[in-house]
Amino acid sequence: MKKILLIIVMVVTILISLAGLVIVINGSLEMYPTAEQIEKSHIVGWGLLIVGIIATGIDIVLMRRKDR
């Protein structure tokens, strides 16, 4: 049961990382965003990307410990 939960958490963290990457690449999805909106979207995108990568790394470490 814990293994399934860890796999679900890994999938969610990977999706969070991908969402952050999309936000960083695309920026604000408005027609004519202001510089402030672009800056805010980049901050949020990088935040999601960093948190997602860290959470995925923690999940991988936990999965390896459970296998031993």
GROMACS elastic network, one bead per residue, 0.5 to 0.9 nm:
[ bonds ]
;  ai    aj funct       b0    kb
    1     4     6  0.52708   500
    1     5     6  0.63699   500
    1     6     6  0.87635   500
    2     6     6  0.61386   500
    2     7     6  0.86311   500
    2    66     6  0.88447   500
    3     6     6  0.50990   500
    3     7     6  0.62643   500
    3     8     6  0.86936   500
    3    63     6  0.72960   500
    3    66     6  0.79123   500
    4     7     6  0.50982   500
    4     8     6  0.62319   500
    4     9     6  0.86229   500
    5     8     6  0.50862   500
    5     9     6  0.61484   500
    5    10     6  0.85688   500
    6     9     6  0.50021   500
    6    10     6  0.60897   500
    6    11     6  0.86691   500
    6    59     6  0.66584   500
    6    60     6  0.85897   500
    6    62     6  0.80047   500
    6    63     6  0.68768   500
    7    11     6  0.62679   500
    7    12     6  0.86823   500
    7    59     6  0.83681   500
    7    63     6  0.84236   500
    8    11     6  0.51629   500
    8    12     6  0.62767   500
    8    13     6  0.86680   500
    9    12     6  0.51038   500
    9    13     6  0.61189   500
    9    14     6  0.85676   500
    9    55     6  0.87577   500
    9    56     6  0.81616   500
    9    59     6  0.73641   500
   10    13     6  0.51309   500
   10    14     6  0.61170   500
   10    15     6  0.85787   500
   10    55     6  0.79802   500
   10    56     6  0.57993   500
   10    57     6  0.89532   500
   10    59     6  0.62120   500
   10    60     6  0.77606   500
   11    14     6  0.51574   500
   11    15     6  0.62275   500
   11    16     6  0.87004   500
   11    56     6  0.85611   500
   12    15     6  0.50576   500
   12    16     6  0.62288   500
   12    17     6  0.86989   500
   12    52     6  0.85936   500
   12    56     6  0.88476   500
   13    17     6  0.62335   500
   13    18     6  0.86414   500
   13    51     6  0.83064   500
   13    52     6  0.50165   500
   13    53     6  0.73387   500
   13    54     6  0.87918   500
   13    55     6  0.62219   500
   13    56     6  0.56399   500
   13    59     6  0.87395   500
   14    17     6  0.50446   500
   14    18     6  0.62153   500
   14    19     6  0.85946   500
   14    52     6  0.63341   500
   14    53     6  0.74520   500
   14    55     6  0.86973   500
   14    56     6  0.66487   500
   15    18     6  0.50156   500
   15    19     6  0.60685   500
   15    20     6  0.85634   500
   15    52     6  0.79004   500
   16    19     6  0.50550   500
   16    20     6  0.62240   500
   16    21     6  0.86499   500
   16    48     6  0.62506   500
   16    49     6  0.69129   500
   16    51     6  0.81044   500
   16    52     6  0.54114   500
   16    53     6  0.85894   500
   17    20     6  0.51024   500
   17    21     6  0.62354   500
   17    22     6  0.87136   500
   17    45     6  0.87521   500
   17    48     6  0.60241   500
   17    50     6  0.73064   500
   17    51     6  0.74475   500
   17    53     6  0.61951   500
   17    56     6  0.87242   500
   18    22     6  0.61677   500
   18    23     6  0.86047   500
   18    48     6  0.85601   500
   18    49     6  0.71093   500
   18    52     6  0.82700   500
   19    22     6  0.51153   500
   19    23     6  0.62421   500
   19    24     6  0.86499   500
   19    45     6  0.74455   500
   19    48     6  0.72690   500
   19    49     6  0.74846   500
   20    23     6  0.51147   500
   20    24     6  0.61638   500
   20    25     6  0.86458   500
   20    42     6  0.87280   500
   20    44     6  0.72899   500
   20    46     6  0.60910   500
   20    47     6  0.71929   500
   20    50     6  0.82009   500
   20    52     6  0.80766   500
   21    24     6  0.50719   500
   21    25     6  0.61490   500
   21    26     6  0.84736   500
   21    45     6  0.62805   500
   21    46     6  0.73693   500
   21    48     6  0.79868   500
   21    49     6  0.60593   500
   22    25     6  0.51785   500
   22    26     6  0.58398   500
   22    27     6  0.77397   500
   22    45     6  0.74706   500
   23    26     6  0.52592   500
   23    27     6  0.50682   500
   23    28     6  0.72213   500
   23    29     6  0.85709   500
   23    41     6  0.64700   500
   23    42     6  0.67029   500
   23    44     6  0.76786   500
   23    46     6  0.81228   500
   23    48     6  0.89113   500
   24    27     6  0.54243   500
   24    28     6  0.87972   500
   24    41     6  0.70448   500
   24    42     6  0.51288   500
   24    43     6  0.81058   500
   24    44     6  0.81074   500
   24    46     6  0.64355   500
   24    49     6  0.86007   500
   25    42     6  0.83397   500
   25    45     6  0.85245   500
   26    29     6  0.68782   500
   26    41     6  0.89188   500
   26    42     6  0.89533   500
   27    30     6  0.88207   500
   27    33     6  0.89302   500
   27    37     6  0.83757   500
   27    38     6  0.56974   500
   27    39     6  0.81674   500
   27    40     6  0.87068   500
   27    41     6  0.55366   500
   27    42     6  0.61476   500
   27    45     6  0.80526   500
   28    31     6  0.85331   500
   28    32     6  0.88358   500
   28    33     6  0.63791   500
   28    34     6  0.88666   500
   28    37     6  0.63910   500
   28    38     6  0.54366   500
   28    39     6  0.86512   500
   28    40     6  0.83424   500
   28    41     6  0.57124   500
   28    42     6  0.81948   500
   29    32     6  0.86155   500
   29    33     6  0.76901   500
   30    33     6  0.55183   500
   33    36     6  0.79857   500
   33    37     6  0.59168   500
   33    38     6  0.64558   500
   34    37     6  0.52485   500
   34    38     6  0.63737   500
   34    39     6  0.86777   500
   35    38     6  0.51042   500
   35    39     6  0.61166   500
   35    40     6  0.86189   500
   36    39     6  0.50805   500
   36    40     6  0.61573   500
   36    41     6  0.86202   500
   37    40     6  0.51185   500
   37    41     6  0.61446   500
   37    42     6  0.86077   500
   38    41     6  0.51878   500
   38    42     6  0.62340   500
   38    43     6  0.87072   500
   39    42     6  0.51652   500
   39    43     6  0.62683   500
   39    44     6  0.87322   500
   40    43     6  0.50932   500
   40    44     6  0.62170   500
   40    45     6  0.84674   500
   41    44     6  0.51316   500
   41    45     6  0.59133   500
   41    46     6  0.85243   500
   42    46     6  0.60212   500
   42    47     6  0.83599   500
   43    46     6  0.53307   500
   43    47     6  0.60883   500
   43    48     6  0.86648   500
   44    47     6  0.50014   500
   44    48     6  0.61384   500
   44    49     6  0.85202   500
   45    48     6  0.52213   500
   45    49     6  0.61034   500
   45    50     6  0.86146   500
   46    50     6  0.60434   500
   46    51     6  0.84705   500
   47    50     6  0.52775   500
   47    51     6  0.60698   500
   47    52     6  0.83683   500
   48    51     6  0.52095   500
   48    52     6  0.58413   500
   48    53     6  0.84586   500
   49    52     6  0.51701   500
   49    53     6  0.61508   500
   49    54     6  0.86416   500
   50    53     6  0.52260   500
   50    54     6  0.61855   500
   50    55     6  0.85474   500
   51    54     6  0.51886   500
   51    55     6  0.60178   500
   51    56     6  0.84727   500
   52    55     6  0.51444   500
   52    56     6  0.60229   500
   52    57     6  0.85442   500
   53    56     6  0.51057   500
   53    57     6  0.61626   500
   53    58     6  0.86718   500
   54    57     6  0.50984   500
   54    58     6  0.62558   500
   54    59     6  0.86149   500
   55    58     6  0.50863   500
   55    59     6  0.61199   500
   55    60     6  0.86326   500
   56    60     6  0.61599   500
   56    61     6  0.86673   500
   57    60     6  0.51089   500
   57    61     6  0.62952   500
   57    62     6  0.86774   500
   58    61     6  0.51405   500
   58    62     6  0.62323   500
   58    63     6  0.86544   500
   59    62     6  0.50616   500
   59    63     6  0.61272   500
   59    64     6  0.86585   500
   60    63     6  0.50817   500
   60    64     6  0.62549   500
   60    65     6  0.86788   500
   61    64     6  0.52242   500
   61    65     6  0.62935   500
   61    66     6  0.87583   500
   62    65     6  0.50927   500
   62    66     6  0.62299   500
   62    67     6  0.87476   500
   63    66     6  0.51501   500
   63    67     6  0.63710   500
   64    67     6  0.51789   500
   64    68     6  0.67287   500
   65    68     6  0.54847   500
